[in-house]
Amino acid sequence: MGNVPRCRRCGYSVELPLKCPRCGEPSFEVAAFQVYPEDVRYVVAFVNESDVHTIHQSFQGDPDGIMLRNLVERLGELLHSAAPRAATAVRTPPWIVDVVERISGVTVRTVRDDFDDVVRSLQAELRADRRLDRVEEPPERKLGGSHSTIIGGRRGRELVLKVASVPYVKRVIPGRIGAKGSRGGGGVRLKVSRVDDSGNVKLLLSEGAATQEIFVVTTARDEREGKLVAELLERVIR
């Protein structure tokens, strides 16, 4: 989807999804792919800040597994040609990831999330990276405030540490513990409540009838940038 892009370095029109033929700059910064061995097919999305280009490839009939191997090698060659700086494999068997990584020369991480969610998250991260400073500290060191208790036991703490692991988060401050008007259910939940004018984010952690505000100080400078961080937070706590 999207229009054929121009090279980010020199402005030359680029045929998707290859490097710029004039200066060699890759058209897309990152990629995500998912291979379906039982169907002998893959989908790969090349992602930059403003565009996503998706390619589907499948082979028909594979009684002896040769076509699947050829398909995987073709995916590796495609990634090698496009030269993203990193790729994400979604719900793909480890042996396939190993082959793709070896042929492409691209570092591949693996996740178990929904493919479309991964693509949206990659693009959100690229947009945030363009605008926001990063804080490279262990998540535990970002926790602060006068209220050290986090409701929800181990799960509640895991969710809060996931928030703190986002590189655009400077500080995570647990607030006071309160109660809902009526008893809730569904276990431990954490959701984005709002983004303020300074780009900081308020979350709401809940367990049963108990609630707790979690204040997140970000590197955003205004509400618009804060919404970029909030989008990333929604994805890590989902």
Secondary structure by P-SEA (a helix, b strand, c coil): cccccccccccccccccccccccccccccccccccccccccbbbbbbcccbbbbbbbbbcccccaaaaaaaaaaaaaaaaaacccbbbbccccaaaaaaaaaaacbbbbbbcccaaaaaaaaaaaaaaaacbbbbbccccccccccccccccaaaaaaaaaaaaacccccbbbbcbbbbccccccccbbbbbcccccccbbbbbbbcccbbbbbbbbcccccaaaaaaaaaaaaaaac
